[in-house]
Amino acid sequence: MRYTGPKVRLSRRAGVPLTGKAVRAFERRPYPPGEHGRRVRRASGDYGLRLLEKQKLRWYYDMSERQLRRTFEAALRRPGATGDELLAALETRLASVVLRAGLAPSIYAARQYVTHGHITVDGRKVDVPSYQVRRGQVVAVRERSRSLQPFVAAAEGTYADERTAPYLAFNLPELKVMLLDRPAREQITLPVDDQLVVEFYSR
């Protein structure tokens, strides 16, 4: 199941801010949530460390365990390094592209925009957040949705990251983005050690 509770709690459980909104809250309370959060010791064993990294990756992309494992198994079958292929697959999910393009303020909002039918791929509505965007495809906000406040803000660059993804070609005023190529590992910045995730699933 996907986590549907308070998002800042996830960042405090993970030990790192997983969203932009969590940064300030995490700076104020950089310890696990709960009554005994200040005294809780982080998992230090090999299994605990790998489990935490896997959970951080799942929370970062707002996925269920089943979805993440299925993505890992697909990455395992690809010819490249499994960790690199896993992250490339996660970054080319439709919800991730919407986020990276600056069309949404968070992965949660990006997922909601997709499921509510506001997003198109090559001119056709796609309402599946896990849809794999392929090289050369254009992701855009539907014409009838562009007057909505979140997308007006997006067109003004409100949600755009300071560091743009080099594998995407942006046109924010028109609320469009094209996937230029499959992301390389060095182009993906994450607060997660993907090698530990591979080791967790390979045990």
Secondary structure, 3 states (H helix, E strand, C coil): CCCCCCHHHHHHHHCCCCCCCHHHHHHHCCCCCCCCHHHCCCCCCHHHHHHHHHHHHHHHCCCCHHHHHHHHHHHHHCCCCHHHHHHHHHHCEHHHHHHHCCCCCCHHHHHHHHHCCCEEECCEECCCCCCECCCCCEEEECHHHCCCHHHHHHHCCCCCCCCCCCCEEEEHHHCEEEECCCCCHHHCCCCCCHHHHHHHHHC
